[in-house]
Amino acid sequence: MSLDDAIKQMSEMIQAACPGAVIKTVTMSEEEARMSVYAPVEDMQTIKDVTFKPAVDFLNSDGLDIQVFVYKMS
């Protein structure tokens, strides 16, 4: 799987968990990306929960490091 495909999948999971979330992605290399997610406080833990296992799976199976940081939407 490509990094772009993995980012797309993560974005879809985040949007499903919190349709109002704002996602900003920075690609660090061909194998690494950082996703900053801005969401209402009440949705922050849900986003963390839905992205944790997929992020670990991407790292273990495809060697892709996608870090997801969730911040309170202001």
FENDADA-V411661 format. One record per pair of residues at least 12 apart in sequence whose ideal C-beta (glycine too) atoms are under 10 Angstrom apart, sorted by the first residue. I is the first residue (numbers start at 0). J is the second residue. D is the distance in Angstrom with one decimal. If there is no record, write none. Layout:
i:I j:J d:D
i:I j:J d:D
This chain:
i:0 j:57 d:7.5
i:0 j:60 d:8.1
i:0 j:61 d:5.0
i:0 j:62 d:9.8
i:0 j:63 d:7.1
i:1 j:29 d:8.5
i:1 j:30 d:9.9
i:1 j:61 d:8.7
i:1 j:63 d:8.4
i:2 j:24 d:9.9
i:2 j:26 d:6.7
i:2 j:27 d:9.5
i:2 j:28 d:8.4
i:2 j:29 d:6.2
i:2 j:30 d:6.4
i:2 j:31 d:7.7
i:2 j:32 d:5.9
i:2 j:57 d:8.8
i:2 j:61 d:8.6
i:2 j:62 d:9.8
i:2 j:63 d:5.5
i:2 j:64 d:9.1
i:2 j:65 d:7.7
i:3 j:24 d:9.7
i:3 j:26 d:8.4
i:3 j:29 d:9.9
i:3 j:32 d:9.0
i:4 j:57 d:9.7
i:4 j:61 d:9.2
i:4 j:63 d:9.2
i:5 j:30 d:9.7
i:5 j:32 d:7.8
i:5 j:53 d:8.2
i:5 j:54 d:8.9
i:5 j:56 d:9.5
i:5 j:57 d:5.0
i:5 j:58 d:9.8
i:5 j:61 d:6.9
i:5 j:63 d:5.0
i:5 j:64 d:9.8
i:5 j:65 d:5.9
i:6 j:22 d:9.1
i:6 j:24 d:5.7
i:6 j:26 d:7.9
i:6 j:32 d:5.7
i:6 j:34 d:7.1
i:6 j:57 d:9.6
i:6 j:63 d:8.9
i:6 j:65 d:6.7
i:7 j:24 d:9.9
i:8 j:53 d:7.0
i:8 j:57 d:8.4
i:8 j:65 d:9.4
i:9 j:22 d:8.5
i:9 j:24 d:8.7
i:9 j:32 d:8.7
i:9 j:34 d:6.3
i:9 j:36 d:9.3
i:9 j:49 d:9.2
i:9 j:50 d:6.1
i:9 j:53 d:6.4
i:9 j:54 d:7.3
i:9 j:57 d:8.1
i:9 j:63 d:10.0
i:9 j:65 d:5.9
i:9 j:67 d:6.8
i:10 j:22 d:5.6
i:10 j:24 d:7.6
i:10 j:34 d:7.6
i:10 j:36 d:9.2
i:10 j:50 d:10.0
i:12 j:46 d:8.5
i:12 j:49 d:5.1
i:12 j:50 d:6.2
i:12 j:53 d:6.5
i:12 j:54 d:10.0
i:12 j:67 d:9.6
i:13 j:34 d:7.7
i:13 j:36 d:5.8
i:13 j:38 d:8.1
i:13 j:42 d:9.5
i:13 j:45 d:9.5
i:13 j:46 d:5.7
i:13 j:49 d:7.2
i:13 j:50 d:6.5
i:13 j:67 d:7.7
i:13 j:69 d:8.8
i:14 j:36 d:9.9
i:14 j:46 d:9.9
i:15 j:45 d:10.0
i:15 j:49 d:7.6
i:16 j:36 d:9.5
i:16 j:38 d:8.5
i:16 j:42 d:6.7
i:16 j:44 d:9.9
i:16 j:45 d:4.9
i:16 j:46 d:5.3
i:16 j:47 d:9.5
i:16 j:48 d:8.1
i:16 j:49 d:4.8
i:16 j:50 d:8.2
i:17 j:36 d:8.0
i:17 j:37 d:9.8
i:17 j:38 d:4.8
i:17 j:39 d:7.2
i:17 j:41 d:9.0
i:17 j:42 d:4.0
i:17 j:43 d:8.5
i:17 j:45 d:6.7
i:17 j:46 d:5.7
i:17 j:49 d:9.1
i:17 j:69 d:9.3
i:17 j:72 d:9.2
i:18 j:38 d:9.9
i:18 j:42 d:9.3
i:19 j:37 d:9.3
i:19 j:38 d:7.0
i:19 j:39 d:6.8
i:19 j:42 d:7.8
i:19 j:72 d:7.6
i:20 j:36 d:5.4
i:20 j:37 d:6.6
i:20 j:38 d:4.3
i:20 j:39 d:8.4
i:20 j:42 d:6.9
i:20 j:43 d:9.5
i:20 j:45 d:10.0
i:20 j:46 d:6.6
i:20 j:69 d:8.5
i:20 j:72 d:7.7
i:21 j:35 d:8.6
i:21 j:36 d:7.3
i:21 j:37 d:4.3
i:21 j:38 d:7.6
i:21 j:70 d:9.3
i:21 j:72 d:6.9
i:22 j:34 d:5.9
i:22 j:35 d:7.3
i:22 j:36 d:5.4
i:22 j:37 d:7.8
i:22 j:38 d:9.2
i:22 j:46 d:9.7
i:22 j:67 d:9.1
i:23 j:35 d:4.6
i:23 j:36 d:8.0
i:23 j:37 d:7.7
i:23 j:68 d:9.8
i:23 j:70 d:9.8
i:24 j:36 d:9.6
i:24 j:65 d:8.9
i:24 j:67 d:9.8
i:25 j:66 d:9.8
i:26 j:65 d:9.9
i:27 j:64 d:8.2
i:27 j:65 d:10.0
i:27 j:66 d:9.0
i:28 j:64 d:8.8
i:29 j:62 d:9.9
i:29 j:63 d:9.0
i:30 j:57 d:9.7
i:30 j:58 d:9.3
i:30 j:61 d:8.4
i:30 j:62 d:5.8
i:30 j:63 d:5.5
i:30 j:64 d:6.2
i:30 j:65 d:9.4
i:31 j:58 d:9.8
i:31 j:62 d:9.6
i:31 j:63 d:7.5
i:31 j:64 d:4.4
i:31 j:65 d:7.6
i:31 j:66 d:7.9
i:32 j:57 d:9.8
i:32 j:63 d:7.8
i:32 j:64 d:7.5
i:32 j:65 d:5.1
i:32 j:66 d:7.4
i:32 j:67 d:9.4
i:33 j:64 d:9.1
i:33 j:65 d:7.8
i:33 j:66 d:5.0
i:33 j:67 d:8.2
i:33 j:68 d:7.0
i:34 j:46 d:10.0
i:34 j:50 d:8.1
i:34 j:54 d:9.2
i:34 j:65 d:6.4
i:34 j:66 d:7.0
i:34 j:67 d:4.8
i:34 j:68 d:7.1
i:34 j:69 d:9.1
i:35 j:66 d:9.3
i:35 j:67 d:8.3
i:35 j:68 d:5.3
i:35 j:69 d:8.2
i:35 j:70 d:6.5
i:36 j:50 d:8.2
i:36 j:67 d:6.2
i:36 j:68 d:6.9
i:36 j:69 d:4.8
i:36 j:70 d:6.9
i:36 j:72 d:9.1
i:37 j:68 d:9.7
i:37 j:69 d:8.0
i:37 j:70 d:5.2
i:37 j:71 d:7.5
i:37 j:72 d:4.6
i:37 j:73 d:7.8
i:38 j:69 d:6.1
i:38 j:70 d:7.6
i:38 j:71 d:7.6
i:38 j:72 d:5.4
i:39 j:71 d:7.7
i:39 j:72 d:5.4
i:40 j:69 d:10.0
i:40 j:71 d:5.4
i:40 j:72 d:7.9
i:42 j:69 d:8.5
i:42 j:71 d:9.9
i:42 j:72 d:8.6
i:43 j:69 d:4.9
i:43 j:70 d:8.0
i:43 j:71 d:6.8
i:43 j:72 d:9.0
i:44 j:69 d:8.3
i:45 j:69 d:9.4
i:46 j:67 d:7.4
i:46 j:69 d:5.1
i:47 j:67 d:7.5
i:47 j:68 d:9.5
i:47 j:69 d:5.7
i:49 j:67 d:9.5
i:50 j:65 d:8.3
i:50 j:66 d:9.6
i:50 j:67 d:4.5
i:50 j:69 d:8.3
i:51 j:67 d:8.1
i:53 j:65 d:8.2
i:53 j:67 d:9.1
i:54 j:66 d:7.3
i:54 j:67 d:6.1
